[in-house]
Amino acid sequence: MTIDVIDGSARLVLPRSASQGEGWTFLKSQSKWILNQLTKLPPRRLFNDGATFALLGERCKIRHLPLLPEATHQEGRELVVGGYEEPNQQVIKWLKCTAGSFIEKSSFSKARSLNLQPPKISIRDPRSSWGSCSELGALSFSWRLILAPPQVMDYVISHEVAHLLEFNHGAEFWSVVANLCPRYKNAKLWLGDNGPLLLRYG
């Protein structure tokens, strides 16, 4: 059984030998555990008017101006959102696009430093990972990395680009990561401590 940090739902995976009735019985027996886990979740943080969040390490405040055309743009440390709809989804769309630009540029640069071709990049919203590398060399990243300090995004990018050379987590792999991101251990610790906070935005 796991708790989805993003929406707070509980997910129970049953072995093939278990019946649905046994699953419900087990689920009910774990009600106190589920409630305990839900109370530990960080508060949900929507991207609404006046909300503040970290954007590449800098505090940014959302300013919703309904009379402006439906668009989002940055003005200094403010993110201005137009249109009558609540800004949350617009901001997420803008963050995904902005994260994609930063991640693609950095990934291509790191790949070139290893004498590799620029990889295919996709930006998603995974539940349990910050990045991944397919066997075909396509890299995928969470848009939420843009809410983390820049060195954290740099570490995750370095981690996935390193997989283009070493498709494992052995000593050679971590040597490549250290070459691309010398302070990766600090960033890795930050993600372990603060990752759930990022998943509660939006």
Contact map, one row per residue, 1 for C-alpha under 8 A:
1110000001111000000000000000000000000000000000000000000000000000000000000000000000000000000000000000000000000000000000000000000000000000000000000000000000000000000000000000000000000000000000000000000000
1111000001110000000000000000000000000000000000000000000000000000000000000000000000000000000000000000000000000000000000000000000000000000000000000000000000000000000000000000000000000000000000000000000000
1111100111100000000000000000000001001100000000000000000000000000000000000000000000000000000000000000000000000000000000000000000000000000000000000000000000000000000000000000000000000000000000000000000000
0111111111100000000000000000000000000000000000000000000000000000000000000000000000000000000000000000000000000000000000000000001000000000000000000000000000000000000000000000000000000000000000000000000000
0011111110000000000000000000000000000000100000000000000000000000000000000000000000000000000000000000000000000000000000000000001000000000000000000000000000000000000000000000000000000000000000000001001100
0001111100000000000000000000000000000000000000000000000000000000000000000000000000000000000000000000000000000000000000000000001000000000000000000000000000000000000000000000000000000000000000000000001110
0001111110000000000000000000000000000000000000000000000000000000000000000000000000000000000000000000000000000000000000000000000000000000000000000000000000000000000000000000000000000000000000000000000100
0011111111000000000000000000000000000100100000000000000000000000000000000000000000000000000000000000000000000000000000000000000000000000000000000000000000000000000000000000000000000000000000000000000000
0011101111100000000000000000000000000000000000000000000000000000000000000000000000000000000000000000000000000000000000000000000000000000000000000000000000000000000000000000000000000000000000000000000000
1111000111110000000000000000000001000000000000000000000000000000000000000000000000000000000000000000000000000000000000000000000000000000000000000000000000000000000000000000000000000000000000000000000000
1111000011111000000000000000000000000000000000000000000000000000000000000000000000000000000000000000000000000000000000000000000000000000000000000000000000000000000000000000000000000000000000000000000000
1100000001111100000000100010000000000000000000000000000000000000000000000000000000000000000000000000000000000000000000000000000000000000000000000000000000000000000000000000000000000000000000000000000000
1000000000111110000000000000000000000000000000000000000000000000000000000000000000000000000000000000000000000000000000000000000000000000000000000000000000000000000000000000000000000000000000000000000000
0000000000011111111000100000000000000000000000000000000000000000000000000000000000000000000000000000000000000000000000000000000000000000000000000000000000000000000000000000000000000000000000000000000000
0000000000001111110000000000000000000000000000000000000000000000000000000000000000000000000000000000000000000000000000000000000000000000000000000000000000000000000000000000000000000000000000000000000000
0000000000000111111000000000000000000000000000000000000000000000000000000000000000000000000000000000000000000000000000000000000000000000000000000000000000000000000000000000000000000000000000000000000000
0000000000000111111000000000000000000000000000000000000000000000000000000000000000000000000000000000000000000000000000000000000000000000000000000000000000000000000000000000000000000000000000000000000000
0000000000000111111101100000000000000000000000000000000000000000000000000000000000000000000000000000000000000000000000000000000000000000000000000000000000000000000000000000000000000000000000000000000000
0000000000000101111111100000000000000000000000000000000000000000000000000000000000000000000000000000000000000000000000000000000000000000000000000000000000000000000000000000000000000000000000000000000000
0000000000000000011111110000000000000000000000000000000000000000000000000000000000000000000000000000000000000000000000000000000000000000000000000000000000000000000000000000000000000000000000000000000000
0000000000000000001111111000000000000000000000000000000000000000000000000000000000000000000000000000000000000000000000000000000000000000000000000000000000000000000000000000000000000000000000000000000000
0000000000000000011111111100000000000000000000000000000000000000000000000000000000000000000000000000000000000000000000000000000000000000000000000000000000000000000000000000000000000000000000000000000000
0000000000010100011111111110000000000000000000000000000000000000000000000000000000000000000000000000000000000000000000000000000000000000000000000000000000000000000000000000000000000000000000000000000000
0000000000000000000111111111000000000000000000000000000000000000000000000000000000000000000000000000000000000000000000000000000000000000000000000000000000000000000000000000000000000000000000000000000000
0000000000000000000011111111100000000000000000000000000000000000000000000000000000000000000000000000000000000000000000000000000000000000000000000000000000000000000000000000000000000000000000000000000000
0000000000000000000001111111110000000000000000000000000000000000000000000000000000000000000000000000000000000000000000000000000000000000000000000000000000000000000000000000000000000000000000000000000000
0000000000010000000000111111111000000000000000000000000000000000000000000000000000000000000000000000000000000000000000000000000000000000000000000000000000000000000000000000000000000000000000000000000000
0000000000000000000000011111111000000000000000000000000000000000000000000000000000000000000000000000000000000000000000000000000000000000000000000000000000000000000000000000000000000000000000000000000000
0000000000000000000000001111111100000000000000000000000000000000000000000000000000000000000000000000000000000000000000000000000000000000000000000000000000000000000000000000000000000000000000000000000000
0000000000000000000000000111111111000000000000000000000000000000000000000000000000000000000000000000000000000000000000000000000000000000000000000000000000000000000000000000000000000000000000000000000000
0000000000000000000000000011111111100000000000000000000000000000000000000000000000000000000000000000000000000000000000000000000000000000000000000000000000000000000000000000000000000000000000000000000000
0000000000000000000000000000111111110000000000000000000000000000000000000000000000000000000000000000000000000000000000000000000000000000000000000000000000000000000000000000000000000000000000000000000000
0000000000000000000000000000011111111000000000000000000000000000000000000000000000000000000000000000000000000000000000000000000000000000000000000000000000000000000000000000000000000000000000000000000000
0010000001000000000000000000011111111100000000000000000000000000000000000000000000000000000000000000000000000000000000000000000000000000000000000000000000000000000000000000000000000000000000000000000000
0000000000000000000000000000001111111110000000000000000000000000000000000000000000000000000000000000000000000000000000000000000000000000000000000000000000000000000000000000000000000000000000000000000000
0000000000000000000000000000000111111111000000000000000000000000000000000000000000000000000000000000000000000000000000000000000000000000000000000000000000000000000000000000000000000000000000000000000000
0010000000000000000000000000000011111111100000000000000000000000000000000000000000000000000000000000000000000000000000000000000000000000000000000000000000000000000000000000000000000000000000000000000000
0010000100000000000000000000000001111111100000000000000000000000000000000000000000000000000000000000000000000000000000000000000000000000000000000000000000000000000000000000000000000000000000000000000000
0000000000000000000000000000000000111111100000000000000000000000000000000000000000000000000000000000000000000000000000000000000000000000000000000000000000000000000000000000000000000000000000000000000000
0000000000000000000000000000000000011111110000000000000000000000000000000000000000000000000000000000000000000000000000000000000000000000000000000000000000000000000000000000000000000000000000000000000000
0000100100000000000000000000000000001111111000000000000000000000000000000000000000000000000000000000000000000000000000000000000000000000000000000000000000000000000000000000000000000000000000000001000000
0000000000000000000000000000000000000001111100000000000000000000000000000000000000000000000000000000000000000000000000000000000000000000000000000000000000000000000000000000000000000000000000000001100100
0000000000000000000000000000000000000000111110000000000000000000000000000000000000000000000000000000000000000000000000000000000000000000000000000000000000000000000000000000000000000000000000000000000100
0000000000000000000000000000000000000000011111000000000000000000000000000000000000000000000000000000000000000000000000000000000000000000000000000000000000000000000000000000000000000000000000000000000111
0000000000000000000000000000000000000000001111100000000000000000000000000000000000000000000000000000000000000000000000000000000000000000000000000000000000000000000000000000000000000000000000000000000111
0000000000000000000000000000000000000000000111110010000000000000000000000000000000000001000000000000000000000000000000000000000000000000000000000000000000000000000000000000000000000000000000000000000011
0000000000000000000000000000000000000000000011111011000000000100000000000000000000000011101100000000000000000000000000000000000000000000000000000000000000000000000000000000000000000000000000000000000011
0000000000000000000000000000000000000000000001111110000000000101000000000000000000000111000000000000000000000000000000000000000000000000000000000000000000000000000000000000000000000000000000000000000000
0000000000000000000000000000000000000000000000111110000000000111000000000000000000000010000000000000000000000000000000000000000000000000000000000000000000000000000000000000000000000000000000000000000000
0000000000000000000000000000000000000000000000011111000000001111000000000000000000000000000000000000000000000000000000000000000000000000000000000000000000000000000000000000000000000000000000000000000000
0000000000000000000000000000000000000000000001111111100000001100000000000000000000000000000000000000000000000000000000000000000000000000000000000000000000000000000000000000000000000000000000000000000000
0000000000000000000000000000000000000000000000100111110000111100000000000000000000000000000000000000000000000000000000000000000000000000000000000000000000000000000000000000000000000000000000000000000000
0000000000000000000000000000000000000000000000000011111000111000000000000000000000000000000000000000000000000000000000000000000000000000000000000010000000000000000000000000000000000000000000000000000000
0000000000000000000000000000000000000000000000000001111111110000000000000000000000000000000000000000000000000000000000000000000000000000000000000011100000000000000000000000000000000000000000000000000000
0000000000000000000000000000000000000000000000000000111111110000000000000000000000000000000000000000000000000000000000000000000000000000000000000111100000000000000000000000000000000000000000000000000000
0000000000000000000000000000000000000000000000000000011111000000000000000000000000000000000000000000000000000000000000000000000000000000000000000111110000000000000000000000000000000000000000000000000000
0000000000000000000000000000000000000000000000000000011111100000000000000000000000000000000000000000000000000000000000000000000000000000000000000011110000000000000000000000000000000000000000000000000000
0000000000000000000000000000000000000000000000000000011111110000000000000000100000000000000000000000000000000000000000000000000000000000000000000000000000000000000000000000000000000000000000000000000000
0000000000000000000000000000000000000000000000000001111011111000000000000000100000000000000000000000000000000000000000000000000000000000000000000000000000000000000000000000000000000000000000000000000000
0000000000000000000000000000000000000000000000000001111001111100000000000000111000000000000000000000000000000000000000000000000000000000000000000000000000000000000000000000000000000000000000000000000000
0000000000000000000000000000000000000000000000000111100000111110000000000000111000000000000000000000000000000000000000000000000000000000000000000000000000000000000000000000000000000000000000000000000000
0000000000000000000000000000000000000000000000111111000000011111000000000000011110000000000000000000000000000000000000000000000000000000000000000000000000000000000000000000000000000000000000000000000000
0000000000000000000000000000000000000000000000001100000000001111100000000000011110000000000000000000000000000000000000000000000000000000000000000000000000000000000000000000000000000000000000000000000000
0000000000000000000000000000000000000000000000011100000000000111110000000000000111100010000000000000000000000000000000000000000000000000000000000000000000000000000000000000000000000000000000000000000000
0000000000000000000000000000000000000000000000000000000000000011111100000000000111110000000000000000000000000000000000000000000000000000000000000000000000000000000000000000000000000000000000000000000000
0000000000000000000000000000000000000000000000000000000000000001111110000000000011111000000000000000000000000000000000000000000000000000000000000000000000000000000000000000000000000000000000000000000000
0000000000000000000000000000000000000000000000000000000000000000111110000000000001110000000000000000000000000000000000000000000000000000000000000000000000000000000000000000000000000000000000000000000000
0000000000000000000000000000000000000000000000000000000000000000111111100000000011100000000000000000000000000000000000000000000000000000000000000000000000000000000000000000000000000000000000000000000000
0000000000000000000000000000000000000000000000000000000000000000011111100000000001100000000000000000000000000000000000000000000000000000000000000000000000000000000000000000000000000000000000000000000000
0000000000000000000000000000000000000000000000000000000000000000000111110000000011110000000000000000000000000000000000000000000000000000000000000000000000000000000000000000000000000000000000000000000000
0000000000000000000000000000000000000000000000000000000000000000000111111000000011100000010000000000000000000000000000000000000000000000000000000000000000000000000000000000000000000000000000000000000000
0000000000000000000000000000000000000000000000000000000000000000000001111100001111000000011001000000000000000000000000000000000000000000000000000000000000000000000000000000000000000000000000000000000000
0000000000000000000000000000000000000000000000000000000000000000000000111110001110000000000000000000000000000000000000000000000000000000000000000000000000000000000000000000000000000000000000000000000000
0000000000000000000000000000000000000000000000000000000000000000000000011111111100000000000000000000000000000000000000000000000000000000000000000000000000000000000000000000000000000000000000000000000000
0000000000000000000000000000000000000000000000000000000000000000000000001111111100000000000000000000000000000000000000000000000000000000000000000000000000000000000000000000000000000000000000000000000000
0000000000000000000000000000000000000000000000000000000000000000000000000111111000000000000000000000000000000000000000000000000000000000000000000000000000000000000000000000000000000000000000000000000000
0000000000000000000000000000000000000000000000000000000001111000000000000111111000000000000000000000000000000000000000000000000000000000000000000000000000000000000000000000000000000000000000000000000000
0000000000000000000000000000000000000000000000000000000000011110000000000111111100000000000000000000000000000000000000000000000000000000000000000000000000000000000000000000000000000000000000000000000000
0000000000000000000000000000000000000000000000000000000000011110000000011111111110000000000000000000000000000000000000000000000000000000000000000000000000000000000000000000000000000000000000000000000000
0000000000000000000000000000000000000000000000000000000000000111100000011110011111000000000000000000000000000000000000000000000000000000000000000000000000000000000000000000000000000000000000000000000000
0000000000000000000000000000000000000000000000000000000000000111110101111000001111100010011000000000000000000000000000000000000000000000000000000000000000000000000000000000000000000000000000000000000000
0000000000000000000000000000000000000000000000000000000000000001111111110000000111110010000000000000000000000000000000000000000000000000000000000000000000000000000000000000000000000000000000000000000000
0000000000000000000000000000000000000000000000000000000000000001111111100000000011111000000000000000000000000000000000000000000000000000000000000000000000000000000000000000000000000000000000000000000000
0000000000000000000000000000000000000000000000000000000000000000111001000000000001111100000000000000000000000000000000000000000000000000000000000000000000000000000000000000000000000000000000000000000000
0000000000000000000000000000000000000000000000000000000000000000010000000000000000111110000000000000000000000000000000000000000000000000000000000000000000000000000000000000000000000000000000000000000000
0000000000000000000000000000000000000000000000010000000000000000000000000000000000011111100000000000000000000000000000000000000000000000000000000000000000000000000000000000000000000000000000000000000000
0000000000000000000000000000000000000000000000111000000000000001000000000000000011001111111000000000000000000000000000000000000000000000000000000000000000000000000000000000000000000000000000000000000000
0000000000000000000000000000000000000000000001110000000000000000000000000000000000000111111100000000000000000000000000000000000000000000000000000000000000000000000000000000000000000000000000000000000001
0000000000000000000000000000000000000000000000100000000000000000000000000000000000000111111110000000000000000000000000000000000000000000000000000000000000000000000000000000000000000000000000000000000001
0000000000000000000000000000000000000000000000000000000000000000000000110000000010000011111111000000000000000000000000000000000000000000000000000000000000000000000000000000000000000000000000000000000000
0000000000000000000000000000000000000000000000100000000000000000000000010000000010000011111111100000000000000000000000000000000000000000000000000000000000000000000000000000000000000000000000000000000000
0000000000000000000000000000000000000000000000100000000000000000000000000000000000000001111111110000000000000000000000000000000000000000000000000000000000000000000000000000000000000000000000000000000001
0000000000000000000000000000000000000000000000000000000000000000000000000000000000000000111111111000000000000000000000000000000000000000000000000000000000000000000000000000000000000000000000000000000000
0000000000000000000000000000000000000000000000000000000000000000000000010000000000000000011111111100000000000000000000000000000000000000000000000000000000000000000000000000000000000000000000000000000000
0000000000000000000000000000000000000000000000000000000000000000000000000000000000000000001111111110000000000000000000000000000000000000000000100100000000000000000000000000000000000000000000000000000000
0000000000000000000000000000000000000000000000000000000000000000000000000000000000000000000111111111000000000000000000000011000000000000000000110000000000000000000000000000000000000000000000000000000000
0000000000000000000000000000000000000000000000000000000000000000000000000000000000000000000011111111100000000000000000000000000000000000000000000000000000000000000000000000000000000000000000000000000000
0000000000000000000000000000000000000000000000000000000000000000000000000000000000000000000001111111110000000000000000000000000000000000000000000000000000000000000000000000000000000000000000000000000000
0000000000000000000000000000000000000000000000000000000000000000000000000000000000000000000000111111111000000000000000000010000000000000000000111100000000000000000000000000000000000000000000000000000000
0000000000000000000000000000000000000000000000000000000000000000000000000000000000000000000000011111111100000000000000000110000000000000000000100000000000000000000000000000000000000000000000000000000000
0000000000000000000000000000000000000000000000000000000000000000000000000000000000000000000000001111111110000000000000000000000000000000000000000000000000000000000000000000000000000000000000000000000000
0000000000000000000000000000000000000000000000000000000000000000000000000000000000000000000000000111111111000000000000000000000000000000000000000000000000000000000000000000000000000000000000000000000000
0000000000000000000000000000000000000000000000000000000000000000000000000000000000000000000000000011111111100000000000000000000000000000000000000000000010001000000000000000000000000000000000000000000000
0000000000000000000000000000000000000000000000000000000000000000000000000000000000000000000000000001111111110000000000001000000000000000000000000000000000000000000000000000000000000000000000000000000000
0000000000000000000000000000000000000000000000000000000000000000000000000000000000000000000000000000111111111000000000000000000000000000000000000000000000000000000000000000000000000000000000000000000000
0000000000000000000000000000000000000000000000000000000000000000000000000000000000000000000000000000011111111100000000000000000000000000000000000000000001001000000000000000000000000000000000000000000000
0000000000000000000000000000000000000000000000000000000000000000000000000000000000000000000000000000001111111110000001100000000000000000000000000000000000001100100000000000000000000000000000000000000000
0000000000000000000000000000000000000000000000000000000000000000000000000000000000000000000000000000000111111111000011100000000000000000000000000000000000000000000000000000000000000000000000000000000000
0000000000000000000000000000000000000000000000000000000000000000000000000000000000000000000000000000000011111111100000000000000000000000000000000000000000000000000000000000000000000000000000000000000000
0000000000000000000000000000000000000000000000000000000000000000000000000000000000000000000000000000000001111111110000000000000000000000000000000000000000000100100000000000000000010000000000000000000000
0000000000000000000000000000000000000000000000000000000000000000000000000000000000000000000000000000000000111111111111100000000000000000000000000000000000000000100000000000000000000000000000000000000000
0000000000000000000000000000000000000000000000000000000000000000000000000000000000000000000000000000000000011111111111000000000000000000000000000000000000000000000000000000000000000000000000000000000000
0000000000000000000000000000000000000000000000000000000000000000000000000000000000000000000000000000000000001111111100000000000000000000000000000000000000000000000000000000000000000000000000000000000000
0000000000000000000000000000000000000000000000000000000000000000000000000000000000000000000000000000000000000111111100000000000000000000000000000000000000000000000000000000000000000000000000000000000000
0000000000000000000000000000000000000000000000000000000000000000000000000000000000000000000000000000000000000011111110000000000000000000000000000000000000000000000000000000000000000000000000000000000000
0000000000000000000000000000000000000000000000000000000000000000000000000000000000000000000000000000000000000011111111000000000000000000000000000000000000000000000000000000000000000000000000000000000000
0000000000000000000000000000000000000000000000000000000000000000000000000000000000000000000000000000000000010011001111100000000000000000000000000000000000000000000000000000000000000000000000000000000000
0000000000000000000000000000000000000000000000000000000000000000000000000000000000000000000000000000000000110011000111110000000000000000000000000000000000000000000000000000000000000000000000000000000000
0000000000000000000000000000000000000000000000000000000000000000000000000000000000000000000000000000000000110010000011111000000000000000111000000000000000000000000000000000000000000000000000000000000000
0000000000000000000000000000000000000000000000000000000000000000000000000000000000000000000000000000000000000000000001111100000000000000111000000000000000000000000000000000000000000000000000000000000000
0000000000000000000000000000000000000000000000000000000000000000000000000000000000000000000000000000000100000000000000111110000000000000011110000000000000000000000000000000000000000000000000000000000000
0000000000000000000000000000000000000000000000000000000000000000000000000000000000000000000000000001000000000000000000011111000000000000011110000000000000000000000000000000000000000000000000000000000000
0000000000000000000000000000000000000000000000000000000000000000000000000000000000000000000000010011000000000000000000001111100000000000000111100000000000000000000000000000000000000000000000000000000000
0000000000000000000000000000000000000000000000000000000000000000000000000000000000000000000000010000000000000000000000000111110000000000000111100000000000000000000000000000000000000000000000000000000000
0000000000000000000000000000000000000000000000000000000000000000000000000000000000000000000000000000000000000000000000000011111000000000000011110000000000000000000000000000000000000000000000000000000000
0000000000000000000000000000000000000000000000000000000000000000000000000000000000000000000000000000000000000000000000000001111111000000000001000000000000000000000000000000000000000000000000000000000000
0001110000000000000000000000000000000000000000000000000000000000000000000000000000000000000000000000000000000000000000000000111110000000000000000000000000000000000000000000000000000000000000000000001000
0000000000000000000000000000000000000000000000000000000000000000000000000000000000000000000000000000000000000000000000000000011111000000000000000000000000000000000000000000000000000000000000000000000000
0000000000000000000000000000000000000000000000000000000000000000000000000000000000000000000000000000000000000000000000000000011111110000000001000000000000000000000000000000000000000000000000000000000000
0000000000000000000000000000000000000000000000000000000000000000000000000000000000000000000000000000000000000000000000000000010111110000000011001000000000010000000000000000000000000000000000000000000000
0000000000000000000000000000000000000000000000000000000000000000000000000000000000000000000000000000000000000000000000000000000011111000001111000000000000011001000000000000000000000000000000000000000000
0000000000000000000000000000000000000000000000000000000000000000000000000000000000000000000000000000000000000000000000000000000011111100001110000000000000000001000000000000000000000000000000000000000000
0000000000000000000000000000000000000000000000000000000000000000000000000000000000000000000000000000000000000000000000000000000000111110111100000000000000000001101100000000000000000000000000000000000000
0000000000000000000000000000000000000000000000000000000000000000000000000000000000000000000000000000000000000000000000000000000000011111111000000000000000000000000000000000000000000000000000000000000000
0000000000000000000000000000000000000000000000000000000000000000000000000000000000000000000000000000000000000000000000000000000000001111110000000000000000000000000000100000000000000000000000000000000000
0000000000000000000000000000000000000000000000000000000000000000000000000000000000000000000000000000000000000000000000000000000000000111110000000000000000000000000000000000000000000000000000000000000000
0000000000000000000000000000000000000000000000000000000000000000000000000000000000000000000000000000000000000000000000110000000000001111111000000000000000000000000100000000000000000000000000000000000000
0000000000000000000000000000000000000000000000000000000000000000000000000000000000000000000000000000000000000000000000111100000000001111111100000000000000000000000000000000000000000000000000000000000000
0000000000000000000000000000000000000000000000000000000000000000000000000000000000000000000000000000000000000000000000111100000000111100111110000000000000000001100000000000000000000000000000000000000000
0000000000000000000000000000000000000000000000000000000000000000000000000000000000000000000000000000000000000000000000001111000000111000011111000000000000000000000000000000000000000000000000000000000000
0000000000000000000000000000000000000000000000000000000000000000000000000000000000000000000000000000000000000000000000001111100001110000001111101000000000000000000000000000000000000000000000000000000000
0000000000000000000000000000000000000000000000000000000000000000000000000000000000000000000000000000000000000000000000000011110011100000000111111000000000000000000000000000000000000000000000000000000000
0000000000000000000000000000000000000000000000000000000000000000000000000000000000000000000000110011000000000000000000000011100000000000000011111100000000000000000000000000000000000000000000000000000000
0000000000000000000000000000000000000000000000000000000000000000000000000000000000000000000000010010000000000000000000000000100000000000000001111111000000000000000000000000000000000000000000000000011000
0000000000000000000000000000000000000000000000000000000000000000000000000000000000000000000000000010000000000000000000000000000001000000000011111111000110000000000000000000000000000000000000000000010000
0000000000000000000000000000000000000000000000000000001100000000000000000000000000000000000000100010000000000000000000000000000000000000000000111111110010000000000000000000000000000000000000000000000000
0000000000000000000000000000000000000000000000000000111110000000000000000000000000000000000000000000000000000000000000000000000000000000000000011111100000000000000000000000000000000000000000000000010000
0000000000000000000000000000000000000000000000000000011110000000000000000000000000000000000000000000000000000000000000000000000000000000000000011111110110000000000000000000000000000000000000000000010000
0000000000000000000000000000000000000000000000000000011110000000000000000000000000000000000000000000000000000000000000000000000000000000000000000111111110000000000000000000000000000000000000000000000000
0000000000000000000000000000000000000000000000000000000110000000000000000000000000000000000000000000000000000000000000000000000000000000000000000101111111000000000000000000000000000000000000000000000000
0000000000000000000000000000000000000000000000000000000000000000000000000000000000000000000000000000000000000000000000000000000000000000000000000000111111100000000000000000000000000001001000000000000000
0000000000000000000000000000000000000000000000000000000000000000000000000000000000000000000000000000000000000000000000000000000000000000000000001001111111110000000000000000000000000001001101100000000000
0000000000000000000000000000000000000000000000000000000000000000000000000000000000000000000000000000001000000000000000000000000000000000000000001101111111111000000000000000000000000000000000000000000000
0000000000000000000000000000000000000000000000000000000000000000000000000000000000000000000000000000000001000000000000000000000000000000000000000000011111111100000000000000000000001000000000000000000000
0000000000000000000000000000000000000000000000000000000000000000000000000000000000000000000000000000000000000000000000000000000000000000000000000000001111111110000000000000000010001001001100000000000000
0000000000000000000000000000000000000000000000000000000000000000000000000000000000000000000000000000000000000000000000000000000001100000000000000000000111111111000000000000000000000000000000000000000000
0000000000000000000000000000000000000000000000000000000000000000000000000000000000000000000000000000001001100000000000000000000000100000000000000000000011111111100000000000000000000000000000000000000000
0000000000000000000000000000000000000000000000000000000000000000000000000000000000000000000000000000000000100100000000000000000000000000000000000000000001111111110000000000000010011000000000000000000000
0000000000000000000000000000000000000000000000000000000000000000000000000000000000000000000000000000000000000000000000000000000000000000000000000000000000111111111000000000000010000000000000000000000000
0000000000000000000000000000000000000000000000000000000000000000000000000000000000000000000000000000000000000000000000000000000000111000001000000000000000011111111100000000000000000000000000000000000000
0000000000000000000000000000000000000000000000000000000000000000000000000000000000000000000000000000000000100110000000000000000000001000001000000000000000001111111110000000000000000000000000000000000000
0000000000000000000000000000000000000000000000000000000000000000000000000000000000000000000000000000000000000000000000000000000000000000000000000000000000000111111111100000100110000000000000000000000000
0000000000000000000000000000000000000000000000000000000000000000000000000000000000000000000000000000000000000000000000000000000000001000000000000000000000000011111111110000100000000000000000000000000000
0000000000000000000000000000000000000000000000000000000000000000000000000000000000000000000000000000000000000000000000000000000000001000100000000000000000000001111111100000000000000000000000000000000000
0000000000000000000000000000000000000000000000000000000000000000000000000000000000000000000000000000000000000000000000000000000000000000000000000000000000000000111111100000100000000000000000000000000000
0000000000000000000000000000000000000000000000000000000000000000000000000000000000000000000000000000000000000000000000000000000000000000000000000000000000000000011111111001100000000000000000000000000000
0000000000000000000000000000000000000000000000000000000000000000000000000000000000000000000000000000000000000000000000000000000000000010000000000000000000000000011111111000100000000000000000000000000000
0000000000000000000000000000000000000000000000000000000000000000000000000000000000000000000000000000000000000000000000000000000000000000000000000000000000000000001001111100100000000000000000000000000000
0000000000000000000000000000000000000000000000000000000000000000000000000000000000000000000000000000000000000000000000000000000000000000000000000000000000000000000001111111110000000000000000000000000000
0000000000000000000000000000000000000000000000000000000000000000000000000000000000000000000000000000000000000000000000000000000000000000000000000000000000000000000000011111110000000000000000000000000000
0000000000000000000000000000000000000000000000000000000000000000000000000000000000000000000000000000000000000000000000000000000000000000000000000000000000000000000000001111111000000000000000000000000000
0000000000000000000000000000000000000000000000000000000000000000000000000000000000000000000000000000000000000000000000000000000000000000000000000000000000000000000001001111111100000000000000000000000000
0000000000000000000000000000000000000000000000000000000000000000000000000000000000000000000000000000000000000000000000000000000000000000000000000000000000000000011011111111111110000000000000000000000000
0000000000000000000000000000000000000000000000000000000000000000000000000000000000000000000000000000000000000000000000000000000000000000000000000000000000000000000000001111111111000000000000000000000000
0000000000000000000000000000000000000000000000000000000000000000000000000000000000000000000000000000000000000000000000000000000000000000000000000000000000000000000000000011111111100000000000000000000000
0000000000000000000000000000000000000000000000000000000000000000000000000000000000000000000000000000000000000000000000000000000000000000000000000000000000000000010000000001111111110000000000000000000000
0000000000000000000000000000000000000000000000000000000000000000000000000000000000000000000000000000000000000000000000000000000000000000000000000000000000100110010000000000111111111101000000000000000000
0000000000000000000000000000000000000000000000000000000000000000000000000000000000000000000000000000000000000000000000000000000000000000000000000000000000000000000000000000011111111111000000000000000000
0000000000000000000000000000000000000000000000000000000000000000000000000000000000000000000000000000000000000000000000000000000000000000000000000000000000000000000000000000001111111100000000000000000000
0000000000000000000000000000000000000000000000000000000000000000000000000000000000000000000000000000000000000100000000000000000000000000000000000000000000000100000000000000000111111100000000000000000000
0000000000000000000000000000000000000000000000000000000000000000000000000000000000000000000000000000000000000000000000000000000000000000000000000000000001100100000000000000000011111111000000000000000000
0000000000000000000000000000000000000000000000000000000000000000000000000000000000000000000000000000000000000000000000000000000000000000000000000000000000000000000000000000000011111111000000000000000000
0000000000000000000000000000000000000000000000000000000000000000000000000000000000000000000000000000000000000000000000000000000000000000000000000000000000000000000000000000000001001111111000000000000000
0000000000000000000000000000000000000000000000000000000000000000000000000000000000000000000000000000000000000000000000000000000000000000000000000000001100100000000000000000000011001111111100000000000000
0000000000000000000000000000000000000000000000000000000000000000000000000000000000000000000000000000000000000000000000000000000000000000000000000000000000000000000000000000000000000011111110000000000000
0000000000000000000000000000000000000000000000000000000000000000000000000000000000000000000000000000000000000000000000000000000000000000000000000000000000000000000000000000000000000011111111000000000000
0000000000000000000000000000000000000000000000000000000000000000000000000000000000000000000000000000000000000000000000000000000000000000000000000000001100100000000000000000000000000011111111100000000000
0000000000000000000000000000000000000000000000000000000000000000000000000000000000000000000000000000000000000000000000000000000000000000000000000000000100100000000000000000000000000001111111110000000000
0000000000000000000000000000000000000000000000000000000000000000000000000000000000000000000000000000000000000000000000000000000000000000000000000000000000000000000000000000000000000000111111111000000000
0000000000000000000000000000000000000000000000000000000000000000000000000000000000000000000000000000000000000000000000000000000000000000000000000000000100000000000000000000000000000000011111111110000000
0000000000000000000000000000000000000000000000000000000000000000000000000000000000000000000000000000000000000000000000000000000000000000000000000000000100000000000000000000000000000000001111111110000000
0000000000000000000000000000000000000000000000000000000000000000000000000000000000000000000000000000000000000000000000000000000000000000000000000000000000000000000000000000000000000000000111111110000000
0000000000000000000000000000000000000000000000000000000000000000000000000000000000000000000000000000000000000000000000000000000000000000000000000000000000000000000000000000000000000000000011111111000000
0000000000000000000000000000000000000000000000000000000000000000000000000000000000000000000000000000000000000000000000000000000000000000000000000000000000000000000000000000000000000000000001111111110000
0000000000000000000000000000000000000000000000000000000000000000000000000000000000000000000000000000000000000000000000000000000000000000000000000000000000000000000000000000000000000000000001111111111000
0000100000000000000000000000000000000000110000000000000000000000000000000000000000000000000000000000000000000000000000000000000000000000000000000000000000000000000000000000000000000000000000001111111100
0000000000000000000000000000000000000000010000000000000000000000000000000000000000000000000000000000000000000000000000000000000000000000000000000000000000000000000000000000000000000000000000000111111110
0000000000000000000000000000000000000000000000000000000000000000000000000000000000000000000000000000000000000000000000000000000000000000000000011011000000000000000000000000000000000000000000000111111110
0000110000000000000000000000000000000000000000000000000000000000000000000000000000000000000000000000000000000000000000000000001000000000000000010000000000000000000000000000000000000000000000000011111110
0000111000000000000000000000000000000000011110000000000000000000000000000000000000000000000000000000000000000000000000000000000000000000000000000000000000000000000000000000000000000000000000000001111111
0000010000000000000000000000000000000000000111100000000000000000000000000000000000000000000000000000000000000000000000000000000000000000000000000000000000000000000000000000000000000000000000000000111111
0000000000000000000000000000000000000000000111100000000000000000000000000000000000000001100100000000000000000000000000000000000000000000000000000000000000000000000000000000000000000000000000000000000111
